Amino acid sequence: MYVGISLGEGILVRSGGILRKKNAFTLLELIVTIVITSILLATAILHYIDLRQNASDGIAKGVLGALRSQNTLIYAQPVLGGTTGTYTMRYVGLSMLRAPTTMGYGFSWTAAATRFKMTVEGISCRFTLTPYPNVLTTPGRITAGTGTFATW
């Protein structure tokens, strides 16, 4: 028979007519601990997912800035030399990154004439080179994909 409950200090129980103190957690204490731990875990998981997306966005913004800089350099070199010609988005990517799988940078990429696609931890971003560049007459402009990335 329970005589009294004192949280954190044990339970008084009657055993053979003598009151003894038994150190144990009550069911209520265990349930409260599990509920609080579950709430903290759910909050941590949501925060982790948000940090992962922010990291992918940061890598994508950095690559977009590098592509734009490389595009300017590739366009300016023949202009300064007085020559003409065209180039592709794949040429921009290869002149900057050397290989489609960039180990150590945390992403991989593929490119075609006017499109560049990079993948970071399963999250893909697409960049487009428009209009098709023609040195001395038309500079190419690199833009991000639609949606969230359109404002970059």
Secondary structure as the mmCIF struct_conf table of DSSP 4:
data_model
#
loop_
_struct_conf.conf_type_id
_struct_conf.id
_struct_conf.beg_label_comp_id
_struct_conf.beg_label_asym_id
_struct_conf.beg_label_seq_id
_struct_conf.end_label_comp_id
_struct_conf.end_label_asym_id
_struct_conf.end_label_seq_id
STRN STRN1 TYR A 2 SER A 6
TURN_TY1_P TURN_TY1_P1 LEU A 7 GLU A 9
STRN STRN2 GLY A 10 SER A 15
TURN_TY1_P TURN_TY1_P2 GLY A 16 GLY A 17
STRN STRN3 ILE A 18 LYS A 22
HELX_RH_AL_P HELX_RH_AL_P1 LEU A 27 GLY A 81
TURN_TY1_P TURN_TY1_P3 GLY A 82 GLY A 82
STRN STRN4 GLY A 85 THR A 86
HELX_RH_AL_P HELX_RH_AL_P2 MET A 89 LEU A 97
BEND BEND1 ARG A 98 PRO A 100
STRN STRN5 THR A 101 THR A 102
TURN_TY1_P TURN_TY1_P4 MET A 103 GLY A 106
STRN STRN6 PHE A 107 ALA A 111
BEND BEND2 ALA A 113 THR A 114
STRN STRN7 ARG A 115 VAL A 120
TURN_TY1_P TURN_TY1_P5 GLU A 121 GLY A 122
STRN STRN8 ILE A 123 THR A 130
BEND BEND3 PRO A 131 PRO A 131
STRN STRN9 ASN A 134 VAL A 135
TURN_TY1_P TURN_TY1_P6 LEU A 136 THR A 137
STRN STRN10 THR A 138 THR A 138
STRN STRN11 ARG A 141 ALA A 144
BEND BEND4 THR A 146 THR A 146
HELX_RH_3T_P HELX_RH_3T_P1 GLY A 147 THR A 151
#
